[in-house]
Amino acid sequence: MSDSATAEYDAAAAAAEESLFLNFASSTTAHGFSKLAEAKNFVRKVIWAVLLFAAFIGVVLILATRYCISVFPDM
């Protein structure tokens, strides 16, 4: 495969991934994803990405705590 063909393939794959994310972000009920996709500048994208990551970590911690409480009630 030539370098130009590889570059075209990589560009097409990147465009498909971006299209897939934008489709997901516009149709999900998790509003932070649409804000991340719609953000125009880099700083806002970073802020929304950090907020989404923090929310995900928060949910994981809450679920892990609830699981531990239900499995080990005497602790």
CNS distance restraints for C-alpha pairs under 8 A (distance, minus, plus):
assign (resid   1 and name CA) (resid   5 and name CA) 6.29 0.50 0.50
assign (resid   1 and name CA) (resid   6 and name CA) 6.54 0.50 0.50
assign (resid   2 and name CA) (resid   6 and name CA) 6.22 0.50 0.50
assign (resid   3 and name CA) (resid   7 and name CA) 6.11 0.50 0.50
assign (resid   4 and name CA) (resid   8 and name CA) 6.14 0.50 0.50
assign (resid   5 and name CA) (resid   9 and name CA) 6.11 0.50 0.50
assign (resid   6 and name CA) (resid  10 and name CA) 6.11 0.50 0.50
assign (resid   7 and name CA) (resid  11 and name CA) 6.11 0.50 0.50
assign (resid   8 and name CA) (resid  12 and name CA) 6.14 0.50 0.50
assign (resid   9 and name CA) (resid  13 and name CA) 6.12 0.50 0.50
assign (resid  10 and name CA) (resid  14 and name CA) 6.11 0.50 0.50
assign (resid  11 and name CA) (resid  15 and name CA) 6.16 0.50 0.50
assign (resid  12 and name CA) (resid  16 and name CA) 6.17 0.50 0.50
assign (resid  13 and name CA) (resid  17 and name CA) 6.22 0.50 0.50
assign (resid  14 and name CA) (resid  18 and name CA) 6.19 0.50 0.50
assign (resid  15 and name CA) (resid  19 and name CA) 6.07 0.50 0.50
assign (resid  16 and name CA) (resid  20 and name CA) 6.08 0.50 0.50
assign (resid  17 and name CA) (resid  21 and name CA) 6.22 0.50 0.50
assign (resid  18 and name CA) (resid  22 and name CA) 6.11 0.50 0.50
assign (resid  19 and name CA) (resid  23 and name CA) 6.08 0.50 0.50
assign (resid  20 and name CA) (resid  24 and name CA) 6.21 0.50 0.50
assign (resid  21 and name CA) (resid  25 and name CA) 5.94 0.50 0.50
assign (resid  21 and name CA) (resid  37 and name CA) 7.86 0.50 0.50
assign (resid  22 and name CA) (resid  26 and name CA) 6.02 0.50 0.50
assign (resid  22 and name CA) (resid  34 and name CA) 7.84 0.50 0.50
assign (resid  22 and name CA) (resid  37 and name CA) 6.21 0.50 0.50
assign (resid  23 and name CA) (resid  27 and name CA) 6.33 0.50 0.50
assign (resid  24 and name CA) (resid  28 and name CA) 5.92 0.50 0.50
assign (resid  25 and name CA) (resid  33 and name CA) 4.99 0.50 0.50
assign (resid  25 and name CA) (resid  34 and name CA) 4.60 0.50 0.50
assign (resid  25 and name CA) (resid  37 and name CA) 6.40 0.50 0.50
assign (resid  26 and name CA) (resid  33 and name CA) 7.77 0.50 0.50
assign (resid  26 and name CA) (resid  34 and name CA) 5.46 0.50 0.50
assign (resid  28 and name CA) (resid  33 and name CA) 7.57 0.50 0.50
assign (resid  28 and name CA) (resid  34 and name CA) 7.72 0.50 0.50
assign (resid  30 and name CA) (resid  34 and name CA) 7.66 0.50 0.50
assign (resid  31 and name CA) (resid  35 and name CA) 6.52 0.50 0.50
assign (resid  32 and name CA) (resid  36 and name CA) 6.11 0.50 0.50
assign (resid  32 and name CA) (resid  48 and name CA) 6.68 0.50 0.50
assign (resid  32 and name CA) (resid  51 and name CA) 7.97 0.50 0.50
assign (resid  32 and name CA) (resid  52 and name CA) 6.39 0.50 0.50
assign (resid  33 and name CA) (resid  37 and name CA) 6.18 0.50 0.50
assign (resid  33 and name CA) (resid  48 and name CA) 7.96 0.50 0.50
assign (resid  33 and name CA) (resid  52 and name CA) 7.67 0.50 0.50
assign (resid  34 and name CA) (resid  38 and name CA) 5.98 0.50 0.50
assign (resid  35 and name CA) (resid  39 and name CA) 5.95 0.50 0.50
assign (resid  35 and name CA) (resid  48 and name CA) 6.92 0.50 0.50
assign (resid  36 and name CA) (resid  44 and name CA) 7.57 0.50 0.50
assign (resid  36 and name CA) (resid  45 and name CA) 5.34 0.50 0.50
assign (resid  36 and name CA) (resid  48 and name CA) 5.39 0.50 0.50
assign (resid  36 and name CA) (resid  49 and name CA) 6.59 0.50 0.50
assign (resid  37 and name CA) (resid  45 and name CA) 7.61 0.50 0.50
assign (resid  39 and name CA) (resid  44 and name CA) 5.83 0.50 0.50
assign (resid  39 and name CA) (resid  45 and name CA) 5.59 0.50 0.50
assign (resid  40 and name CA) (resid  44 and name CA) 7.25 0.50 0.50
assign (resid  40 and name CA) (resid  45 and name CA) 7.55 0.50 0.50
assign (resid  41 and name CA) (resid  45 and name CA) 6.54 0.50 0.50
assign (resid  42 and name CA) (resid  46 and name CA) 6.22 0.50 0.50
assign (resid  43 and name CA) (resid  47 and name CA) 6.20 0.50 0.50
assign (resid  44 and name CA) (resid  48 and name CA) 6.14 0.50 0.50
assign (resid  45 and name CA) (resid  49 and name CA) 6.04 0.50 0.50
assign (resid  46 and name CA) (resid  50 and name CA) 6.09 0.50 0.50
assign (resid  47 and name CA) (resid  51 and name CA) 6.20 0.50 0.50
assign (resid  48 and name CA) (resid  52 and name CA) 6.07 0.50 0.50
assign (resid  49 and name CA) (resid  53 and name CA) 6.11 0.50 0.50
assign (resid  50 and name CA) (resid  54 and name CA) 6.06 0.50 0.50
assign (resid  51 and name CA) (resid  55 and name CA) 6.13 0.50 0.50
assign (resid  52 and name CA) (resid  56 and name CA) 6.16 0.50 0.50
assign (resid  53 and name CA) (resid  57 and name CA) 6.22 0.50 0.50
assign (resid  54 and name CA) (resid  58 and name CA) 6.11 0.50 0.50
assign (resid  55 and name CA) (resid  59 and name CA) 6.25 0.50 0.50
assign (resid  56 and name CA) (resid  60 and name CA) 6.25 0.50 0.50
assign (resid  57 and name CA) (resid  61 and name CA) 6.15 0.50 0.50
assign (resid  58 and name CA) (resid  62 and name CA) 6.20 0.50 0.50
assign (resid  59 and name CA) (resid  63 and name CA) 6.11 0.50 0.50
assign (resid  60 and name CA) (resid  64 and name CA) 6.01 0.50 0.50
assign (resid  61 and name CA) (resid  65 and name CA) 6.05 0.50 0.50
assign (resid  62 and name CA) (resid  66 and name CA) 6.19 0.50 0.50
assign (resid  63 and name CA) (resid  67 and name CA) 6.05 0.50 0.50
assign (resid  64 and name CA) (resid  68 and name CA) 6.15 0.50 0.50
assign (resid  65 and name CA) (resid  69 and name CA) 6.17 0.50 0.50
assign (resid  66 and name CA) (resid  70 and name CA) 6.19 0.50 0.50
assign (resid  67 and name CA) (resid  71 and name CA) 6.10 0.50 0.50
assign (resid  68 and name CA) (resid  72 and name CA) 5.66 0.50 0.50
assign (resid  68 and name CA) (resid  73 and name CA) 7.66 0.50 0.50
assign (resid  69 and name CA) (resid  73 and name CA) 5.15 0.50 0.50
assign (resid  69 and name CA) (resid  75 and name CA) 7.71 0.50 0.50
